[in-house]
């Protein structure tokens, strides 16, 4: 068995792993990066990038269908899924090649193969052993299913849903979280009849209740059906359909069932428990500096409890590289990570929900600015709102501790929102800034003006 050494050995080449590798190499460390599939991981090949390409195609379809609303005589002749998939795959391929070149140019040793963590700071790949002064575990996540629900054919997870050859006429989406509502949005734009089944009382249950209500209102307008507070009990396949059964006894027949019940940590089969790593429900246990119970071993991204977002893994990877290199970066605060759901309308948020803010701060003040007062939003013909949450009662100075937005393209506004939250800005601090007109960004400025006690337009 061949032995190899490096300053840093990383198991997993997804967002967390490759970001850690790139930053560590930039800081002068020798790096070995082990990946059994394709560099870039789920986000690049089966998640963030391909799904957002589908969502852009869906937006184009909506614009073509609705051109008459703005005086453009356009029609939608249909969806060519071969063309859509070619466009999607082209985006992925270009980014993949760029990432491969970047990793190669930094002098990172890329090892292609299934790695097993064998401890204490060693990863085995076939007949080779790679030992690092430090090891980073970054094996990502997988699409969950439900006990007894067999995948295949007309029952798919998001992994299968990104590569369909045609648009199903009727779809049931099991799960009303981020993945579920994004695919529901795509398929509705492509002309499918869509029904979402969510066991919890509202769609996107991890978001502020304000966002859930606005999304549900928008989905009703789009004729996307949803059933909340209802449990799934089974699915029966026939030759040309799948019948979904609910706890209420209701049955829904569809051409496709998308299982979108979340993602689980990809920690099985990598030797973690056998090597003595502390685990909790399949997740690797880490402290605020992403250290495990084993000396010199870190874990990043989706295998640690918290938000399962590519940019969280990316930030984790950079943090660990800098910490290992002795730069002592500040720990990453989970609430300060921006969150975006790319359905139509989009949802973007950072910080605490109102319920969380009341638990933490007691008294809070909120203000909601409706996008009907924003010129660019009216040009885009989008409905939605911006909700701000301030710590402390009305009339007191306190930082903005939550920003929640619903509307087309509001994901592009979350950059300023995260600065407001992470820099603990007071409403008056943001109100004094000048926001360009006419932009949707103005809505953030006007919401802060209102929260600072000097509203210009109607709010409620």
C-alpha positions as CSV (number, residue, x, y, z in Angstrom):
1,X,0.0,0.0,0.0
2,X,1.5,3.3,-1.1
3,X,1.7,6.1,1.5
4,X,1.4,9.8,0.7
5,X,1.5,12.9,2.9
6,X,0.3,16.5,2.6
7,X,-0.5,19.4,4.8
8,X,-4.2,19.0,4.1
9,X,-6.2,15.9,2.9
10,X,-9.8,16.6,1.9
11,X,-12.4,13.9,1.4
12,X,-15.1,15.2,-0.9
13,X,-14.8,17.6,-3.9
14,X,-18.1,19.5,-3.6
15,X,-18.6,23.1,-2.5
16,X,-17.0,22.8,0.9
17,X,-14.2,20.5,-0.2
18,X,-13.0,22.4,-3.3
19,X,-13.3,25.8,-1.6
20,X,-11.2,24.5,1.2
21,X,-8.6,23.1,-1.3
22,X,-8.4,26.3,-3.3
23,X,-8.0,28.6,-0.3
24,X,-5.5,26.3,1.4
25,X,-3.4,26.1,-1.7
26,X,-3.5,29.9,-2.0
27,X,-2.1,30.0,1.6
28,X,0.8,27.8,0.6
29,X,-0.4,24.4,2.0
30,X,0.1,21.2,0.1
31,X,-3.3,19.7,-0.6
32,X,-4.8,16.4,-1.6
33,X,-8.4,16.4,-2.7
34,X,-10.3,13.1,-3.0
35,X,-13.5,12.8,-5.0
36,X,-15.2,9.6,-6.2
37,X,-17.5,11.4,-8.7
38,X,-17.1,14.7,-10.4
39,X,-15.4,17.7,-9.0
40,X,-18.1,20.3,-7.9
41,X,-20.3,17.8,-6.2
42,X,-24.1,17.9,-5.9
43,X,-24.4,21.7,-6.3
44,X,-22.7,21.8,-9.7
45,X,-24.0,18.6,-11.2
46,X,-27.3,17.7,-9.6
47,X,-28.4,20.7,-7.5
48,X,-28.0,24.4,-7.5
49,X,-26.7,25.0,-11.0
50,X,-28.9,22.7,-13.1
51,X,-32.1,23.5,-11.1
52,X,-31.5,27.2,-11.5
53,X,-31.0,26.7,-15.2
54,X,-34.3,25.0,-15.3
55,X,-35.9,27.8,-13.4
56,X,-34.5,30.3,-15.9
57,X,-36.0,28.3,-18.8
58,X,-39.3,28.4,-16.9
59,X,-39.0,32.2,-16.6
60,X,-38.4,32.5,-20.3
61,X,-41.5,30.3,-20.9
62,X,-43.6,32.6,-18.7
63,X,-42.3,35.7,-20.5
64,X,-43.2,34.2,-23.9
65,X,-46.7,33.2,-22.7
66,X,-47.4,36.5,-21.1
67,X,-45.9,38.9,-23.6
68,X,-49.2,40.4,-24.5
69,X,-49.4,41.9,-21.0
70,X,-46.7,44.3,-22.0
71,X,-47.7,44.7,-25.6
72,X,-45.3,42.1,-27.1
73,X,-47.0,39.7,-29.4
74,X,-45.3,36.5,-28.3
75,X,-46.6,32.9,-27.9
76,X,-45.4,29.8,-26.3
77,X,-45.3,26.9,-28.8
78,X,-44.2,24.3,-26.3
79,X,-41.3,23.1,-24.2
80,X,-38.5,21.2,-26.0
81,X,-36.9,19.3,-23.1
82,X,-34.1,18.1,-25.3
83,X,-33.2,21.8,-25.9
84,X,-33.8,22.7,-22.2
85,X,-31.5,19.9,-21.1
86,X,-28.8,20.8,-23.7
87,X,-28.9,24.4,-22.4
88,X,-28.7,23.2,-18.7
89,X,-25.9,20.7,-19.4
90,X,-24.0,23.4,-21.3
91,X,-24.0,25.7,-18.3
92,X,-22.8,22.8,-16.0
93,X,-20.1,21.7,-18.4
94,X,-18.6,25.2,-18.8
95,X,-18.5,25.7,-15.0
96,X,-17.1,22.1,-14.5
97,X,-14.2,22.7,-17.0
98,X,-13.4,26.0,-15.3
99,X,-13.3,24.4,-11.9
100,X,-11.1,21.6,-13.1
101,X,-8.7,24.1,-14.6
102,X,-8.6,26.2,-11.4
103,X,-7.9,23.2,-9.2
104,X,-5.1,22.1,-11.6
105,X,-3.6,25.6,-11.7
106,X,-3.3,25.7,-7.9
107,X,-1.1,22.6,-7.7
108,X,-3.8,20.6,-5.9
109,X,-3.4,16.8,-6.1
110,X,-6.8,15.6,-7.3
111,X,-7.3,11.9,-6.5
112,X,-10.2,10.3,-8.3
113,X,-11.8,7.4,-6.3
114,X,-13.9,6.4,-3.4
115,X,-12.2,7.5,-0.1
116,X,-12.5,6.0,3.3
117,X,-11.5,7.8,6.5
118,X,-9.5,5.3,8.4
119,X,-8.0,7.6,11.1
120,X,-6.3,9.1,12.8
121,X,-5.6,11.6,10.0
122,X,-5.6,9.3,7.0
123,X,-7.9,8.6,4.0
124,X,-7.6,5.4,2.1
125,X,-8.3,5.3,-1.7
126,X,-7.9,1.8,-3.1
127,X,-4.3,0.7,-2.3
128,X,-3.2,4.2,-1.5
129,X,-3.2,6.0,1.9
130,X,-3.2,9.8,2.2
131,X,-2.2,11.2,5.5
132,X,-2.5,14.9,6.3
133,X,-1.3,17.2,9.1
134,X,-5.0,18.0,9.0
135,X,-7.9,16.2,7.4
136,X,-11.2,17.8,6.2
137,X,-14.3,15.6,5.8
138,X,-16.7,17.1,3.1
139,X,-18.8,14.3,1.7
140,X,-22.0,16.3,1.3
141,X,-25.5,15.1,1.3
142,X,-28.0,12.9,-0.6
143,X,-31.7,13.2,-1.5
144,X,-33.8,11.6,1.2
145,X,-36.8,9.4,0.6
146,X,-39.3,7.9,3.0
147,X,-39.4,4.4,4.6
148,X,-41.1,1.9,2.3
149,X,-41.2,4.3,-0.7
150,X,-39.3,2.7,-3.6
151,X,-37.7,5.1,-6.0
152,X,-37.6,4.5,-9.7
153,X,-39.8,4.9,-12.8
154,X,-42.5,7.4,-12.0
155,X,-41.2,8.1,-8.5
156,X,-38.0,10.3,-8.5
157,X,-36.0,12.6,-6.3
158,X,-34.5,15.9,-7.4
159,X,-31.5,13.8,-8.8
160,X,-33.9,12.3,-11.5
161,X,-36.1,15.4,-11.9
162,X,-33.3,17.5,-13.4
163,X,-33.0,15.2,-16.4
164,X,-36.5,14.3,-17.5
165,X,-37.0,13.8,-21.3
166,X,-40.4,15.3,-21.3
167,X,-42.8,17.5,-19.2
168,X,-45.2,15.4,-17.2
169,X,-48.8,16.5,-17.5
170,X,-49.6,15.9,-13.8
171,X,-47.1,16.0,-10.9
172,X,-47.4,15.4,-7.2
173,X,-44.5,17.0,-5.2
174,X,-44.0,15.4,-1.8
175,X,-42.6,18.1,0.3
176,X,-43.2,21.9,0.4
177,X,-39.7,23.0,1.3
178,X,-37.1,24.7,-0.9
179,X,-36.6,21.8,-3.4
180,X,-40.3,21.0,-3.6
181,X,-41.5,24.6,-4.4
182,X,-38.7,25.2,-6.9
183,X,-39.6,22.2,-9.0
184,X,-43.3,22.9,-8.6
185,X,-42.6,26.4,-10.0
186,X,-40.7,25.0,-12.9
187,X,-43.2,22.4,-13.9
188,X,-46.1,24.8,-13.6
189,X,-44.3,27.2,-15.9
190,X,-43.8,24.3,-18.4
191,X,-47.5,23.7,-18.4
192,X,-47.9,20.8,-15.9
193,X,-50.7,20.5,-13.4
194,X,-48.9,20.5,-10.0
195,X,-50.0,19.5,-6.5
196,X,-47.7,19.9,-3.5
197,X,-48.2,17.7,-0.4
198,X,-46.6,19.1,2.8
199,X,-47.0,17.5,6.3
200,X,-46.4,20.7,8.1
201,X,-49.0,23.5,8.3
202,X,-47.5,25.8,5.6
203,X,-45.2,25.8,2.6
204,X,-41.5,26.7,3.2
205,X,-42.0,26.1,6.9
206,X,-38.4,27.1,7.8
207,X,-39.1,30.7,6.6
208,X,-40.9,33.5,8.4
209,X,-44.7,32.9,8.3
210,X,-45.0,36.1,6.3
211,X,-43.1,34.6,3.5
212,X,-45.2,31.4,3.5
213,X,-48.4,33.3,3.3
214,X,-47.2,35.4,0.3
215,X,-45.9,32.4,-1.5
216,X,-49.1,30.4,-1.0
217,X,-51.1,33.4,-2.3
218,X,-48.9,33.6,-5.4
219,X,-49.1,29.8,-6.0
220,X,-52.9,30.0,-5.8
221,X,-52.8,32.7,-8.5
222,X,-50.5,30.5,-10.6
223,X,-53.0,27.5,-10.0
224,X,-50.3,25.5,-8.2
225,X,-52.3,23.3,-5.8
226,X,-51.0,22.5,-2.4
227,X,-52.2,20.6,0.6
228,X,-50.6,21.5,3.9
229,X,-50.9,19.7,7.3
230,X,-51.5,16.5,5.4
231,X,-49.4,13.3,5.7
232,X,-48.5,11.0,2.8
233,X,-49.2,7.3,3.4
234,X,-48.3,5.6,0.2
235,X,-47.8,5.5,-3.6
236,X,-49.1,2.8,-6.0
237,X,-47.6,2.5,-9.5
238,X,-49.6,1.5,-12.5
239,X,-48.3,1.3,-16.1
240,X,-48.8,4.9,-16.9
241,X,-49.5,6.6,-13.6
242,X,-48.7,6.8,-9.9
243,X,-51.5,7.2,-7.3
244,X,-50.6,9.0,-4.1
245,X,-52.6,8.2,-1.0
246,X,-52.9,10.7,1.9
247,X,-53.7,10.0,5.6
248,X,-57.1,11.6,5.0
249,X,-57.9,8.9,2.6
250,X,-57.7,11.1,-0.4
251,X,-56.0,9.8,-3.5
252,X,-54.2,11.9,-6.2
253,X,-53.3,10.4,-9.5
254,X,-50.3,11.8,-11.4
255,X,-47.8,11.0,-14.1
256,X,-44.8,11.7,-11.7
257,X,-44.2,11.8,-8.0
258,X,-41.3,14.0,-6.9
259,X,-40.0,13.0,-3.4
260,X,-38.6,16.3,-2.0
261,X,-38.5,15.6,1.7
262,X,-35.1,17.1,2.3
263,X,-31.5,15.9,2.1
264,X,-29.5,13.8,4.5
265,X,-25.8,13.8,5.5
266,X,-23.7,11.5,3.2
267,X,-21.8,9.9,6.1
268,X,-22.6,6.2,5.7
269,X,-19.8,4.0,4.2
270,X,-17.0,6.4,4.7
271,X,-15.6,4.9,7.8
272,X,-16.5,7.7,10.1
273,X,-18.0,5.8,13.0
274,X,-15.4,3.0,12.8
275,X,-12.7,5.6,13.1
276,X,-14.2,7.0,16.3
277,X,-15.8,10.1,15.0
278,X,-18.6,11.5,17.3
279,X,-21.9,11.4,15.3
280,X,-25.4,12.7,16.0
281,X,-28.2,11.3,13.8
282,X,-25.9,10.7,10.9
283,X,-24.3,14.1,11.2
284,X,-20.7,14.6,12.2
285,X,-20.5,16.5,15.5
286,X,-18.4,19.7,15.4
287,X,-17.7,22.7,17.5
288,X,-17.9,26.3,16.4
289,X,-14.5,26.0,14.7
290,X,-15.7,22.9,12.8
291,X,-13.4,20.6,14.8
292,X,-14.5,17.0,15.4
293,X,-13.6,15.0,18.6
294,X,-10.5,13.7,16.8
295,X,-7.4,15.8,16.8
296,X,-6.6,17.4,13.4
297,X,-9.9,16.3,11.8
298,X,-12.5,18.9,10.7
299,X,-15.9,18.5,9.0
300,X,-17.7,21.0,6.7
301,X,-20.9,21.6,4.9
302,X,-23.9,19.3,4.7
303,X,-22.5,16.6,7.0
304,X,-22.7,19.0,9.9
305,X,-26.0,20.1,11.4
306,X,-27.4,23.4,10.0
307,X,-28.5,25.0,6.8
308,X,-27.9,22.7,3.8
309,X,-26.7,25.3,1.4
310,X,-23.8,25.3,-1.0
311,X,-22.6,28.7,0.0
312,X,-22.6,27.6,3.7
313,X,-20.3,24.7,2.7
314,X,-18.2,27.1,0.6
315,X,-17.8,29.4,3.6
316,X,-17.0,26.4,5.9
317,X,-14.2,25.3,3.5
318,X,-12.6,28.7,3.4
319,X,-12.9,29.1,7.2
320,X,-11.2,25.7,7.9
321,X,-8.4,26.4,5.4
322,X,-7.6,29.8,7.1
323,X,-7.9,28.3,10.5
324,X,-5.5,25.5,9.7
325,X,-3.1,28.0,8.2
326,X,-3.1,30.0,11.5
327,X,-5.2,33.0,10.4
328,X,-7.7,32.6,13.3
329,X,-10.9,33.6,11.3
330,X,-14.1,34.4,13.2
331,X,-16.5,31.5,13.5
332,X,-19.4,31.5,11.0
333,X,-22.8,32.5,12.5
334,X,-25.5,30.4,11.1
335,X,-28.2,33.1,11.2
336,X,-26.0,35.4,9.1
337,X,-26.0,33.1,6.1
338,X,-28.4,34.3,3.4
339,X,-31.1,32.0,2.2
340,X,-32.8,32.1,-1.2
341,X,-35.6,29.9,-2.7
342,X,-35.7,30.4,-6.4
343,X,-39.3,29.7,-7.2
344,X,-41.6,32.3,-8.7
345,X,-41.9,34.5,-6.7
346,X,-38.5,34.1,-5.1
347,X,-38.0,34.1,-1.3
348,X,-34.9,35.6,0.2
349,X,-34.0,36.1,3.9
350,X,-31.3,36.5,6.4
351,X,-31.3,36.6,10.2
352,X,-34.1,35.6,12.5
353,X,-37.8,35.0,11.8
354,X,-40.2,37.1,13.9
355,X,-40.9,34.1,16.2
356,X,-37.1,33.5,16.7
357,X,-36.5,37.2,17.3
358,X,-39.1,37.3,20.0
359,X,-37.6,34.3,21.7
360,X,-34.2,35.8,21.6
361,X,-34.9,39.6,22.1
362,X,-38.3,39.7,23.7
363,X,-39.7,42.9,22.3
364,X,-39.3,43.4,18.6
365,X,-40.7,45.9,16.0
366,X,-41.6,44.9,12.5
367,X,-42.5,46.7,9.4
368,X,-43.7,45.4,6.0
369,X,-43.1,47.3,2.8
370,X,-45.3,46.1,-0.1
371,X,-43.7,45.9,-3.5
372,X,-46.8,47.6,-5.0
373,X,-45.1,50.9,-3.9
374,X,-41.8,50.0,-5.8
375,X,-41.6,51.3,-9.4
376,X,-39.3,48.5,-10.7
377,X,-41.4,45.8,-9.1
378,X,-44.4,47.2,-11.0
379,X,-42.4,47.3,-14.2
380,X,-41.6,43.6,-13.6
381,X,-45.2,43.0,-12.7
382,X,-44.3,41.2,-9.5
383,X,-46.2,41.1,-6.2
384,X,-44.5,40.7,-2.8
385,X,-43.1,42.6,0.1
386,X,-40.1,43.2,2.3
387,X,-40.4,42.5,6.0
388,X,-37.9,43.9,8.5
389,X,-37.5,42.8,12.2
390,X,-35.8,45.1,14.7
391,X,-34.7,44.1,18.2
392,X,-36.4,46.2,20.8
393,X,-39.8,47.9,21.1
394,X,-41.0,50.8,18.9
395,X,-39.2,54.0,19.8
396,X,-36.0,52.3,21.0
397,X,-32.7,51.9,19.1
398,X,-32.0,48.3,18.1
399,X,-30.3,46.5,15.2
400,X,-32.2,44.9,12.4
401,X,-32.2,41.2,13.2
402,X,-34.2,39.8,10.4
403,X,-34.8,40.6,6.7
404,X,-37.4,38.6,4.7
405,X,-38.4,39.3,1.1
406,X,-40.8,37.8,-1.4
407,X,-41.0,38.8,-5.1
408,X,-39.4,38.2,-8.5
409,X,-35.6,38.6,-8.3
410,X,-35.4,39.4,-4.6
411,X,-32.6,36.9,-4.3
412,X,-30.5,39.6,-5.9
413,X,-31.3,41.9,-2.9
414,X,-30.1,39.6,-0.2
415,X,-26.5,40.8,-0.5
416,X,-27.3,44.1,1.1
417,X,-29.6,42.4,3.5
418,X,-26.9,40.2,4.8
419,X,-24.6,43.3,5.4
420,X,-27.4,44.9,7.3
421,X,-27.8,41.9,9.5
422,X,-24.2,40.9,10.0
423,X,-23.0,44.4,10.7
424,X,-25.9,44.9,13.2
425,X,-27.0,48.0,11.4
426,X,-29.7,50.2,13.0
427,X,-32.7,51.2,10.8
428,X,-31.4,54.8,10.7
429,X,-28.0,53.6,9.4
430,X,-29.6,52.0,6.3
431,X,-32.3,54.7,6.0
432,X,-29.5,57.3,5.4
433,X,-28.1,55.4,2.5
434,X,-29.2,56.4,-1.0
435,X,-30.8,53.6,-3.1
436,X,-30.8,53.9,-6.9
437,X,-34.1,54.7,-8.6
438,X,-35.9,52.8,-10.1
439,X,-34.6,49.5,-8.7
440,X,-36.1,46.9,-6.5
441,X,-33.2,47.6,-4.1
442,X,-35.2,50.8,-3.3
443,X,-37.7,48.6,-1.5
444,X,-35.1,47.7,1.1
445,X,-34.3,51.4,1.5
446,X,-37.9,52.4,1.9
447,X,-38.6,49.6,4.4
448,X,-35.7,50.9,6.5
449,X,-37.0,54.4,6.2
450,X,-40.3,53.2,7.6
451,X,-38.6,51.3,10.4
452,X,-36.6,54.4,11.3
453,X,-39.9,56.3,11.7
454,X,-39.9,58.3,8.4
455,X,-41.8,56.4,5.8
456,X,-42.2,58.0,2.3
457,X,-44.9,55.7,0.9
458,X,-47.7,53.5,2.2
459,X,-46.6,50.6,4.4
460,X,-48.3,48.2,6.8
